[in-house]
């Protein structure tokens, strides 16, 4: 349990320090919005690659050594990012970091599913609460660290990544001493991948998770950028709003878990994702005065991922490893496409309305369209959940 909670804590830091750093990277390497979207898409591609082999790797070498390998690769990525001198080198370094992230997330999910056999929704959300905890402070810490004076110069985004990703080495120590469940005994007859993909509910769950996570992860990469360029906010102010998003995100995972166990996982996801999407759309429509709604949207988006993991653990108790690996892998594909689309939408709308709205007006419209896409993803998650709920009710298998 210490490794699960600590692992998610480290994962939250590595995932969400990029918000304040991305504008600096964009400026240094002179990247347009499409190139920025491609950078984030490459990151998601690394995550996808890791998801595709981590299940098999954990079965061969065990969750213990899979986790250690994940933590080590993240630390190495920090060193490479510090050394990056080109857009290609930076993309490759990010790619490696997300391979580590993907390996870590799959390993932690499998481990949590084996440990938390009772009150699964509550415990899954509690585990991911630690992700939210580190995510809430990560943007503020990252923003402050980049301004630190070290050896006569500023630490910058390179030094910040080096220091933060080096923290990944800490969980290796307890990992070496821990005994991990499932590494030394069989779990009985297991569901095969072939039978899993024949289940219509499995594909509906993939859609629910994909839309929800695209919306969730996009906030960390695009909210600071949106607030700085659309409303002229300072980096510190925009980072504070992102941290507020993750504060609501963190508290939702801490307190809403018991609700998912009480009213059911499927219904919970439907309600939470609809709330998040509507908040984000309202924030865009209201304008700068409604920016707080971007943060409040974190309440709805936070429980989706851990609740889907609980749903998979309960519906496929004899094949949770297979179910999680397959579902999260396809979710990774959606993340690649989603990040790329956001950058393309922003650039496309900006160019389309450049002549009629001017540079500033078309940029604002493009940013609103890109962030509107994030909100629509949350709403599509809710719509897909309706289909899943109706299907499971017909089968009398609602979880």
N, C-alpha and C positions, 0 to 999 in steps of 0.2 A: 504493500500500500504506500510506503514511503517513496518507492521508485515511481509509482503511478502519479502520485500527487506532485512530487518534485520534477518528474519528467514533463508534466504539463506546464509547470511553472517556467521551466527553461524554454519550452516550446513557445509559450506566449511571448517571451522576450524576443526570441529569434524571429518570430513572425511579424511583430508589430513595431519594431524599431525603424522599419523602413519608411514609415509615413513622413517624419521630418527629414529623412536623409534623401528621399527621392528628388525633391526640388534641387538639392545641391548636386546630386549626380547629373540631373538633367542639364543644369547650368554648366558644369565642368566639361561634360562630354558633348554639349550642344545637341541635345536630343529633342526631336519634335514629339508630339503626343502619340503618334503611331509607334515610333521607336520605343517610347516609354511603355506603351501597351505591349509591345513585343518582348521587352525585357521582363515584364511581369508574367507574360505568357510562357517564356522560357523557364521561369521559376516554377510555374505550375506544371510544365512538362517534366522537370526533374522530379517533382512530387509524384507525378503520374508514373514515371519509370520505376520509382521506388515502390509504389503501391503494387505494381505488377509482379514484383519478385519477392517482396518481403514475407508474404504468407508462406511461400515455399522455403525461403531461407530460414524462417523461424522454426519450421518443422524439421529442418536438417540440423541446424546448429543450436536451436533453442532460443527462446525469447531473451534469455540473459545476454548471450553474445550478440544477438541482433541489436539489442538496445545499446550495448557498449560500442558497437560499430557505428551506430547512428550518431551517438554523442561525439565520437572521435571525428567523424567526417564533417560535422558542423564546426568543430574547432579548427580543423584544417581549412575549411572554407573561409573562416574569418581571417586567417593569415593571407590567403590568396586574394581576398577582397582588398586588403590593405596594400597589396603589391600591384593591384590592377592599374594598368596604364592606358587601356583602350576599352572601347565599348564591348568588343568581343571577349576580352579577358574578364571584364566585369560580369558579362552574361554567363560565362563558363563558371565563374566563382559562385554566382547566385544559384546556378544549376546544381552544383555540388551541395550547397547548403540545403536546397530543397529536397535533394535525394535523402539527406540525413533526416530532414523533417518528416518526409513521407515514411521512412523506415521506422522512425520513432512513433509516429501517430498510429500506424498499424499495430506495432508491437504493444503500445499502451492500451489500445482498444481491445485487442485479444486478451491481454492480461486482465483488464478490468471486467470483461465479460465472464471470465472464468472465476474471478473472485466474488463479484457482486451478484449472487444468485437470488438474493432477497432484496426487496425495495430497490430494484434495479434502476428505475428512473431517477430516484433520489440520489443514489450513489454515483451514477453516471454523471449527473449534473454537478454533483459535488466535486468529482474528479476534474471536470472541465471548468469548475469555478476557479481552480488554481491557474488555468490558462487565462481566464478573465482577469484574475488578480494581477498577474504580471503584465497583461496587455493594458490594464488601466494606467499603470505607471510607466510603461515602456516608452511612449512618445515623449513624455515630459523628461524622463531620464536621458533619452537619446538627444533631445534638443539641447539640454543643458550640457551634456558631455561634449558635444561637438564644439562648444565654445570654451572648453577648458584650455588653459595654457600649459603646455607640456614641452619641456626642453626648448623653450624660446619660441614656440609656435602653437597654433591651435590644434587640438586633437583632430577636429574635422570628422567627416563621416567615415573615413577609412579607419582612423584610430578607434572611433566609437564602435564600429563593427568588430574590430579585433578584440577589444576588451569584452564586449558583451557576449560574443560567441565563445570566448575562452571559458566562460562560465559553464559551458557544456561539459567540460572535463570533470566538474564536481560530482555529478551523479554516478560517474564511473566507479567511484570508491565504494559506495554502498551496493552498487550492482555486483561487484566482485564478491561481496560477502553474502548476498541474498540468495535464497532458494526460491526459484520461480515456479508457480503452479503450472502443471501441464508439461513440464520438461522431462518428467521422470515417470509418467504413467499414461495409459491410454484412456481415452474418453468414450470408448465403445464404438458402436456402428455410427458412421458419420454420413451426412448428406453429401452427395457428389455434386460437382459443379454442373453436370448435365441436368440433374433433377432440379437443381436450384434455378437455373435459367429457364426451365419450363414452367415455373410458377409465375403467373401474371402479376401477383402481388410483389414479387421481387423487382420487376421492372418499374412498377409504380413507386416503390420505395427508392429506387435509383433516381427517378425523376424528382421526387420530393427532396431528397438529400442534395441533388445537384443544384437545383434552383435555389434552395436555401443557403447552401454554402457559397455559391457564387456571389450572392448578395452579401453574405457575412464577410467574406475575405476581401471583397472589393472595397469595403469601407476603409479598412486599414491602409490600402494603397492609394485611394483617391480622395478621401475626405479633406485631408490637409491641403492637397493640391487644389481642390475645389474652392475651399474657403479663402485661400491666399489669392487665387487668380480671379474668382468671381466677385468677391467682396473686398479684396485688398487687405485682408487680415494679415497680421504679423505671424511669423512662424510659431512664436510662443503661444499666441492666442489660438491659432488653428490647432496646434498640438494639444492645447488644453481642452478644446472641444472634442478632439478624438479621444483623449483620456476620459472625458466625461461619458462618452459613448461606451467605453469599456468599463467604466464604473457601473453604469446601469446594466451592462452586459454581465459583469461579475456578480452583482447582487441578484440578478434574475436567476442565474445558475445556482446560487446559494439558497434561494428561498422558493423557487418555483418547482423544484424537483418533486416534492411531495404531491403537488397538484397533478403532475403527470401520472403518478402512480394511482391517484384517486379517480380521475375522470377518464383515464385511458391515454395511451401514447399517441394514437392516431388523431383523436379529437384535439389533444393539446397542441400538436404541431399545426393543425389547421387554424386554430385560434391565434397562436403566437405569430405565425408567419403573416397572416392577414393584418394583424396589428402593426407589425414592422413595416410592411409595404405601404400602408396607408399613412403612417407617420412620415416616411421619407417623401412621399408624394406631396403631402401637406407642407413639408418644409420647403420644397422647391417652389410651390405655388405662392406661399406667403412671402418668401424672399428672406432677406437677411434677418428680419425681426423674428422669423420662425426657425432660425438655425438650431435652437435648442431641441427641436423635434428630430434632427438628425441623431442626436445623442439618445433621445428617448426611444428611438427605433431599436436600440440595442436590447431593450427589454424583451422585445418579441423575437428577435433573431437569435438570441443567446441559447435558448433551450433546444433548438431544432436539431443540431448535430448530436448532442448526447442522448436526446430522446429517441432519435432514429437508431442509435447504437443499442439502446435498451430494447427497442422494438425488434431489432435483428436478433438479439440475444434470447428474447422470449419466444419468437416465432421459429427460430432455427436453433434450438438448444444443442442439437447433435452435429451442427455444422456451422457454428458461429464464425470460426476462422475463415471458412470458405465464403460465407455470406458477407462478412466485413471486407475481406480482400476484394471480392468482385464489385461490391457496391462502391467502395471508396475509390477503386481504380477508375470506374466509369465517371464517378464524381470528379476525379482529376482531369479527365478529358473535358468535361464541361467547364472546369476552371480555366483551362488553357484557352478555350474558345471565348469564354466570358471576358477575361482580362483583355484579350486582343480586340474584341468587339467594342469595349468601352472606349479604348483609345481611338479606334477607327471612327466610331460615332462622333466623338468630340471633334476630331479633325474634319470629318465629312460635313457636319452641320456648320462648322466655322467657315469652311470654304464655300458652301452652298449659299450662305447668307452674308458673306464677306462684303459683297458690293452694296447690298441694300442696308445692312445694319452697321457697317463700319467695323474696324478691328475689335474694339472693345465690346460692342453689342453682339457681334457674331461669336466672340469667344465666350461670352456669358451664356448665349443660347446653346452653344456646343457643350459647355460644361453642364448645363441644366439637362440637356438631352442624355449625356453620358450618365449622370447620376440618376436620371429618371429610369434608365435601363436597370440600374441596381434595384430601384424600388419595384419595378415590374417583375424582376426575378423573384422577389419575396412573395408577390401576389400570385405568381404562377406556381410557386411552392404550395400555397394554400389551395389553389384550384386543383392541383394534382392530388392533394390530400383528400379532397372531397371524393374523387374517383376511387382512391384506395379504401376510404371508409365505407363507401357503398358496396364495393366488392367484398370486403371482409364481413360486412353485415349479411350479405347474401349467403356467404359460406358459414356464417355463425362462428367466425374466427377473429372477431374484433379484439385487438390487444390494447 
